[in-house]
Amino acid sequence: MLNEQRLVDLFCRLVRIDSPSFGEREMCDFVKAYLEAIGLSAVEDGAAKALPGTAGNLLVKIPGTLALPPLLLCAHMDTVEPARGKRAVLHPDRRITSAGDTVLGADDLAGLAAILEAAASMLEDGAPHRPLELLITAAEEPYCAGAGAFDFGTLESKEAFVFDLDGDVGLAANRAPTILSFTAEIQGRAAHAGFSPESGVHAVRIASEVIAKMRLGRSEDEQTTVNVGTISGGTANNIVPERCVFTGEIRSFSDEAAEAELEKIRDLLARTASRMGGGAILHSKKHVKAYCTRPDSPAVQHFFRAAADAGLTPRLTSTFGGSDMNHLAQHGISGLVVANAMRNVHSVSENTSVDELMAAARLALSLMLLKE
């Protein structure tokens, strides 16, 4: 049986541990020790060196007592800044917030606590269950870097549930986008802005013309977004700037549309720079690739059954954020990102509640105990 006090104590303890992206060593050691205390063993991979960071990803394999296909539950151990010196404040109405000067870290410590409590309860009760795998990733917040360094060949599961979505527990996202980032480097020619501006090639002007012609914001079909987030260039007010750099990102539910948008930017940049006598290079990186889990898939059906068993109202949605599920999907694993008792994430007003934590733990336990 799930233990509410143990769950709340665990969540508050996790919150007190500083675990910024690429700095999760203390969190990783704590989770290993917790798992060992409930009779489980976690294997840490070599992602720390590849990232680089202080901790790798943890994989736990729990042998099944039922002859059913294995199932994977996933959460991440890092939190966004400001996250140093976090503490959880339990209010009389059962809400849990930070002290107001840091994030709470419910993203994703609420998901991690729910999974750990569910595993402890299942083992404590000796409940029959299928083979299970628990994947606890490092450095998820910076475009799922930890999962990107994970060896998916070590997994046996073909179905996964990633506890990493805000909203009411019972909500699950079956679709997420490709996320591409890009950096445009523009080379002009320096000249004195007062004595000989005509001999220069204005790199900032090239960038300005390109950005003015880009289709920024949301596409008409609402499938794709394009943004320019930073721009820098020039060295002094009396010098025609010879260099300018701007950066941005593309998100799309269609991987092909994201790539096509990137090529439009590349072509526009090259043509504009050439026409104005400069040069340009566009660098890009695909962080995660879009996926869509069909509503009639076994993973969705299993989620609806488990949510109902947990006394929840299951619903499907889309998310325009990436998660470890993006990487899992690219390795033949079908699944969903499920809401896990976190709200107002990535802000100092982030919060959860005891009731929501219990709901997330009930969902995790119901998924673990699915009989078909």
Rosetta blueprint (number, residue, H / E / L):
1 M L
2 L L
3 N L
4 E H
5 Q H
6 R H
7 L H
8 V H
9 D H
10 L H
11 F H
12 C H
13 R H
14 L H
15 V H
16 R H
17 I L
18 D L
19 S L
20 P E
21 S L
22 F L
23 G L
24 E L
25 R H
26 E H
27 M H
28 C H
29 D H
30 F H
31 V H
32 K H
33 A H
34 Y H
35 L H
36 E H
37 A H
38 I L
39 G L
40 L L
41 S L
42 A E
43 V E
44 E E
45 D L
46 G L
47 A H
48 A H
49 K H
50 A H
51 L L
52 P L
53 G L
54 T L
55 A L
56 G L
57 N L
58 L E
59 L E
60 V E
61 K E
62 I E
63 P L
64 G L
65 T L
66 L L
67 A L
68 L L
69 P L
70 P L
71 L E
72 L E
73 L E
74 C E
75 A E
76 H E
77 M L
78 D L
79 T E
80 V L
81 E L
82 P L
83 A L
84 R L
85 G L
86 K L
87 R L
88 A L
89 V E
90 L E
91 H L
92 P L
93 D L
94 R L
95 R E
96 I E
97 T E
98 S L
99 A L
100 G L
101 D L
102 T L
103 V L
104 L L
105 G L
106 A H
107 D H
108 D H
109 L H
110 A H
111 G H
112 L H
113 A H
114 A H
115 I H
116 L H
117 E H
118 A H
119 A H
120 A H
121 S H
122 M H
123 L H
124 E H
125 D H
126 G L
127 A L
128 P L
129 H L
130 R L
131 P L
132 L E
133 E E
134 L E
135 L E
136 I E
137 T E
138 A L
139 A L
140 E L
141 E L
142 P L
143 Y L
144 C L
145 A H
146 G H
147 A H
148 G H
149 A L
150 F L
151 D L
152 F H
153 G H
154 T H
155 L L
156 E L
157 S L
158 K L
159 E E
160 A E
161 F E
162 V E
163 F E
164 D E
165 L E
166 D L
167 G L
168 D L
169 V L
170 G L
171 L E
172 A E
173 A E
174 N E
175 R E
176 A E
177 P L
178 T E
179 I E
180 L E
181 S E
182 F E
183 T E
184 A E
185 E E
186 I E
187 Q E
188 G L
189 R E
190 A L
191 A E
192 H E
193 A L
194 G L
195 F L
196 S L
197 P H
198 E H
199 S H
200 G L
201 V E
202 H L
203 A H
204 V H
205 R H
206 I H
207 A H
208 S H
209 E H
210 V H
211 I H
212 A H
213 K H
214 M L
215 R L
216 L L
217 G E
218 R E
219 S L
220 E L
221 D L
222 E L
223 Q L
224 T E
225 T E
226 V E
227 N E
228 V E
229 G E
230 T E
231 I E
232 S E
233 G E
234 G L
235 T L
236 A L
237 N L
238 N L
239 I E
240 V E
241 P L
242 E L
243 R E
244 C E
245 V E
246 F E
247 T E
248 G E
249 E E
250 I E
251 R E
252 S E
253 F L
254 S L
255 D H
256 E H
257 A H
258 A H
259 E H
260 A H
261 E H
262 L H
263 E H
264 K H
265 I H
266 R H
267 D H
268 L H
269 L H
270 A H
271 R H
272 T H
273 A H
274 S H
275 R H
276 M L
277 G L
278 G L
279 G E
280 A E
281 I E
282 L E
283 H E
284 S E
285 K E
286 K E
287 H E
288 V E
289 K L
290 A L
291 Y E
292 C E
293 T L
294 R L
295 P L
296 D L
297 S L
298 P H
299 A H
300 V H
301 Q H
302 H H
303 F H
304 F H
305 R H
306 A H
307 A H
308 A H
309 D H
310 A L
311 G L
312 L L
313 T L
314 P L
315 R E
316 L E
317 T E
318 S E
319 T L
320 F L
321 G L
322 G L
323 S L
324 D H
325 M H
326 N H
327 H H
328 L H
329 A H
330 Q L
331 H L
332 G L
333 I L
334 S E
335 G E
336 L E
337 V E
338 V E
339 A E
340 N L
341 A L
342 M L
343 R E
344 N L
345 V L
346 H L
347 S L
348 V L
349 S L
350 E L
351 N E
352 T E
353 S E
354 V H
355 D H
356 E H
357 L H
358 M H
359 A H
360 A H
361 A H
362 R H
363 L H
364 A H
365 L H
366 S H
367 L H
368 M H
369 L L
370 L L
371 K L
372 E L
